[in-house]
Amino acid sequence: MSPLNYHPGLEGVVAAETRLSHVDGAAGRLIIAGYPLEELAPRASFEEVVFLLWQDRLPTAAELEQLRQTLAARRALPELTLTILRAAAATRLPAMDALRLALDSLAVTLGDAGLEEQALRLVAAAPTIVATYWRLRQGRSPVAPDPRLGHAANYLFMLDGSAPSAERARALETYLNTVADHGLNASTFTARVIISTGSDLVSAITGAIGALKGPLHGGAPGPALETVFEIGTPERAEAVLRAKLAAGERLMGFGHRVYRVRDPRADVLQAAAERLYASDGDRRLYELARHVESVALALLAERKPERRLQTNVEFYTALLLHGLGLDQELFSPTFAVSRLAGWTAHCFEQRAHNRIIRPASAYIGPQDRRWTPLEARG
């Protein structure tokens, strides 16, 4: 039996209508709730982006302050979650696994809380979980959240114990805003499938993190930076990159399944990285990365002109987060800290106009088989 209308990976299949984000791969545009990414990400606070995704408008000053206070009041972790993080740290569990376990444990204290309260708690607690776990892994005591700091600044504070400069907080805030939502990707689809069954938000977000953990979705910003470190000096860039291409290796940080031109998120993060490294960081590393990018793009255009491979979000994610002092293992959990805004918004949207997501499958196996008794099966 041949399958009809089969789309491997559901590619090209429209499974939802959304007002949250629009990914235009041909034009290299990303629209977040009506705002071009480059208009929103460098200017907004993360709390403003959360409000925008949840309410479909920017908040007033009073509404923004209320959301800030509401999230800040929910940052602390219950003792059960802390116990889980201590046990995970003792076994040096990967940070993404620790985040998944810890977020799941919040269901115990949430009880029968409504969808909005669940969302507030998850968004507020995620940075505390990641920072607490990382410090425990390093044998250091956790830093309690500071309610006076915004979402991004408080995350950096809990990681290293000192209040970040305005430039560092702005750099992280721009990153969080840039990756807060990105269409119906694998993790977002997972969250919508789970919430469509009538399940709770914690289950939906836990499932989304499981999908994000996969290297084919969460990406590999760490290796993109490792290539820059391997090259070391500008004059080595062409030889090293040519050798990688000749060996059939992929150049990490270049190419995207959706974007056929430059990833708009790369442009926003490149500008954020430039500002950060101009005021706080190794400027030589930034200049080296820019040179590696230009050489890589030239070689890819030379060797694979039909692919139109351009810089993607991974390249400048790695450079920016490294400049903020984050270890590579924290890159994906930090991505999740941001994407919780989008995941929860998609769950709200799914619930508002819900129909259980249940695609069909095309059977391609045999038919009309007959039962053979065990003793007759040879």
C-alpha positions in Angstrom: 0.0 0.0 0.0 1.6 3.3 -1.0 1.2 6.2 1.4 -0.9 9.2 0.2 0.0 12.8 1.1 2.9 11.7 3.2 5.3 14.5 4.3 8.4 13.1 6.1 8.9 15.1 9.3 5.6 16.9 8.6 7.6 19.3 6.4 5.3 21.8 4.8 2.2 20.6 6.7 0.3 23.5 8.4 -0.7 22.1 11.8 -1.7 25.4 13.6 -2.6 29.0 13.2 -0.7 31.4 15.4 -0.3 35.1 16.1 2.9 34.5 18.0 5.7 34.5 15.4 6.2 34.3 11.7 9.3 32.7 10.2 9.9 33.8 6.6 12.8 31.7 5.5 13.0 33.0 1.9 13.2 36.6 3.0 15.2 36.1 6.2 12.6 37.7 8.4 11.3 36.8 11.9 8.1 38.6 13.2 7.3 38.3 16.9 3.7 39.2 17.6 3.7 41.7 14.8 7.1 43.2 15.6 10.2 42.6 13.4 12.8 40.9 15.5 15.3 43.6 15.0 12.8 46.2 16.2 11.9 44.3 19.4 14.8 42.3 20.7 17.4 45.0 21.3 14.9 47.4 23.0 12.5 45.3 25.1 13.0 43.8 28.5 12.4 40.1 28.6 9.3 40.7 30.8 7.9 42.9 28.0 8.4 40.1 25.5 6.6 37.6 27.9 3.7 40.1 28.3 3.6 40.6 24.5 3.5 36.9 23.7 0.9 36.2 26.4 -1.4 39.3 25.9 -0.7 40.2 22.2 0.3 43.8 23.1 3.0 45.6 24.9 2.4 46.4 28.6 1.8 49.8 30.2 4.4 50.9 32.8 2.1 49.7 35.6 1.4 46.3 33.9 5.1 45.8 33.3 6.0 46.6 37.0 3.2 44.2 38.1 4.6 41.4 35.9 8.1 42.0 37.2 7.0 41.8 40.8 4.8 38.7 40.1 7.7 36.8 38.5 10.2 37.9 41.1 8.0 36.6 43.8 8.0 33.2 42.2 11.7 32.7 41.7 12.5 30.8 44.9 12.6 27.0 44.7 10.8 24.6 47.0 12.9 22.3 49.2 11.9 19.2 47.0 13.3 20.9 43.9 16.5 21.8 45.8 16.8 18.2 46.9 16.5 17.0 43.4 19.1 19.5 42.2 21.6 18.4 44.9 21.1 14.8 43.9 21.6 15.6 40.2 24.7 17.6 41.0 26.2 14.7 43.0 26.0 12.5 39.9 27.0 15.4 37.5 23.9 15.0 35.5 23.9 17.2 32.3 22.3 20.6 32.9 19.4 20.0 30.5 18.4 16.8 32.3 18.6 18.6 35.7 16.4 21.4 34.3 13.8 18.9 33.1 13.7 17.1 36.4 13.5 20.2 38.5 10.8 21.9 36.4 8.8 18.6 36.6 9.1 18.6 40.4 7.3 22.0 40.6 4.0 20.2 39.9 4.0 19.0 43.5 3.7 22.6 44.8 1.5 23.9 42.0 -1.4 21.5 42.9 -4.5 22.5 40.9 -3.2 25.9 40.0 -4.6 27.3 36.7 -2.7 27.6 33.5 -1.6 31.2 34.0 -0.2 30.5 37.5 1.6 27.5 36.2 3.2 29.6 33.4 4.3 32.3 35.8 5.9 29.8 38.1 7.7 27.9 35.3 9.0 31.1 33.7 10.1 32.6 37.0 11.8 29.4 38.4 13.7 28.3 35.3 16.7 30.7 35.7 16.9 29.9 39.4 17.0 26.2 38.6 19.8 26.5 36.0 21.9 28.9 38.2 21.4 26.8 41.4 22.3 23.6 39.6 25.4 25.1 38.0 26.7 26.4 41.3 26.0 23.1 43.0 27.8 21.2 40.2 30.8 23.4 41.0 30.7 22.8 44.7 29.5 26.3 45.5 26.4 27.4 47.5 23.4 28.7 45.5 22.8 32.4 45.3 19.3 33.5 46.3 17.4 35.5 43.7 17.3 39.3 44.0 13.8 40.6 43.6 15.2 44.1 42.7 16.8 42.7 39.5 15.0 42.0 36.2 14.7 38.5 34.8 18.0 38.7 32.8 20.1 40.5 35.3 19.0 38.3 38.1 20.0 35.2 36.1 23.5 36.5 35.7 23.5 37.5 39.4 22.5 34.0 40.5 25.2 32.4 38.3 28.2 34.4 39.6 27.1 36.1 42.7 27.6 39.7 41.6 25.1 42.1 40.1 25.9 42.5 36.3 26.7 45.7 34.6 24.0 47.3 32.5 25.8 46.3 29.4 26.0 42.6 30.4 22.3 42.5 31.4 21.3 44.1 28.1 23.3 41.6 26.1 21.6 38.7 27.8 18.2 40.3 27.6 18.7 40.8 23.8 19.6 37.1 23.5 16.5 36.0 25.5 14.3 38.2 23.4 15.8 36.9 20.2 15.1 33.2 20.8 11.9 33.5 22.8 9.8 32.1 19.9 10.4 30.7 16.5 7.4 29.3 14.8 6.2 25.7 15.1 9.6 24.1 15.8 9.9 20.6 17.3 9.8 21.6 20.9 7.0 24.0 20.5 5.0 21.4 18.5 5.6 18.9 21.3 4.3 21.4 23.9 1.2 22.0 21.8 0.5 18.3 21.3 0.7 17.6 25.0 -1.4 20.6 26.1 -4.0 19.7 23.4 -4.7 16.4 25.2 -5.9 18.4 28.2 -2.7 17.7 30.2 -1.1 20.2 32.5 1.4 22.9 31.5 4.3 21.3 33.5 3.9 18.1 31.4 3.9 20.2 28.2 7.0 22.1 29.1 8.8 19.0 30.3 8.1 17.4 27.0 9.3 20.5 25.1 12.6 20.5 27.0 13.0 16.8 26.1 12.6 17.8 22.4 14.9 20.8 22.7 17.6 18.5 24.3 18.0 16.7 21.0 21.0 17.9 19.1 19.0 18.1 15.8 16.7 20.7 17.3 18.6 22.5 20.1 21.5 23.1 17.9 25.2 23.2 18.7 26.4 26.7 19.5 29.3 25.3 21.6 31.0 23.7 18.6 30.6 26.9 16.6 32.8 28.7 19.1 35.2 25.8 19.4 36.0 26.2 15.7 37.0 29.8 16.4 39.2 28.8 19.3 40.8 26.0 17.1 41.7 28.6 14.4 43.2 30.9 17.0 44.6 33.5 14.7 43.1 35.2 11.6 45.8 33.9 9.2 44.9 30.2 10.0 41.2 30.6 9.2 41.2 29.7 5.5 43.5 26.7 5.9 41.6 25.2 8.8 38.1 25.8 7.3 39.2 24.4 3.9 40.5 21.3 5.6 37.2 20.8 7.4 35.2 21.1 4.2 37.6 18.8 2.4 37.1 16.2 5.1 33.3 16.5 4.7 32.8 18.2 8.0 29.9 20.6 8.5 30.9 24.2 9.5 29.0 24.7 12.7 27.1 28.0 12.9 26.2 28.1 9.2 23.1 27.0 7.4 19.5 26.5 8.6 16.7 24.2 7.6 14.3 27.1 7.2 16.3 30.2 6.3 17.6 30.4 2.8 19.3 33.7 3.4 21.0 35.0 6.6 19.2 34.1 9.8 17.8 37.4 11.1 18.6 36.3 14.7 22.3 36.2 13.7 22.2 39.9 12.8 20.6 40.9 16.1 23.0 38.8 18.1 26.0 40.0 16.1 25.1 43.6 17.0 24.6 42.6 20.7 27.9 40.8 20.7 29.7 43.8 19.2 28.3 46.1 21.9 29.2 43.7 24.7 32.8 43.0 23.5 33.3 46.8 23.0 32.7 47.4 26.7 33.3 44.1 28.4 35.3 41.2 27.0 38.1 40.1 24.7 37.8 42.3 21.7 40.3 40.2 19.8 38.1 37.2 20.1 35.2 39.2 18.6 37.3 40.3 15.7 38.6 36.8 15.2 35.0 35.5 15.1 34.0 38.1 12.5 37.0 37.1 10.4 36.2 33.4 10.7 32.6 34.1 9.7 33.6 36.1 6.6 36.1 33.4 5.5 33.6 30.6 6.1 30.9 32.4 4.1 33.3 32.9 1.2 34.3 29.2 1.2 30.8 27.9 1.4 29.7 30.1 -1.5 32.7 28.8 -3.5 32.1 25.1 -2.7 28.4 24.9 -2.3 26.9 27.8 -4.2 23.5 26.0 -4.7 23.0 25.7 -0.9 23.1 29.4 -0.1 24.5 28.7 3.4 24.6 31.7 5.7 25.3 32.5 9.3 22.7 31.1 11.7 21.8 31.9 15.3 24.3 29.4 16.7 27.4 31.3 15.7 26.7 34.6 17.6 24.8 32.8 20.4 28.1 31.1 21.2 30.1 34.3 21.0 27.6 36.3 23.1 27.0 33.8 25.8 30.8 33.1 26.1 31.4 36.8 26.5 28.9 36.7 29.4 30.9 34.1 31.1 28.6 31.1 30.5 30.0 27.7 30.2 29.1 25.8 27.0 26.9 23.4 28.9 24.7 26.3 30.0 24.0 27.4 26.4 21.0 25.0 25.8 19.5 25.5 29.3 19.7 29.3 28.8 17.9 28.8 25.4 15.2 27.0 27.4 15.0 29.8 29.9 14.1 32.1 27.0 11.9 29.7 25.0 9.6 29.2 28.0 8.0 32.5 27.0 7.1 31.1 23.6 6.2 27.6 24.8 3.8 28.9 27.4 2.2 31.3 24.9 1.7 28.5 22.4 0.0 26.5 25.2 -2.3 29.4 26.0 -3.1 29.7 22.3 -3.7 25.9 21.8 -6.0 25.8 24.8 -8.0 28.8 23.6 -9.0 27.1 20.3 -8.2 23.5 21.1 -8.6 20.4 19.1 -6.5 17.4 20.1 -3.5 17.1 17.7 -3.8 13.7 16.2 -2.2 13.3 12.7 -2.8 10.3 10.6 -0.2 7.7 9.6 0.0 5.7 6.4 0.3 2.0 7.0 3.0 0.3 4.7 3.3 -3.1 6.4 1.9 -6.5 5.2 -1.7 -7.5 5.5 -3.7 -10.7 5.8 -1.2 -12.6 7.8 -2.4 -15.8 9.5 -1.6 -16.9 13.0 1.0 -19.7 13.3 1.1 -21.7 16.6 4.4 -21.4 18.5 5.3 -25.1 18.0 4.9 -24.7 14.2 7.2 -21.7 13.8 10.4 -23.6 13.2 
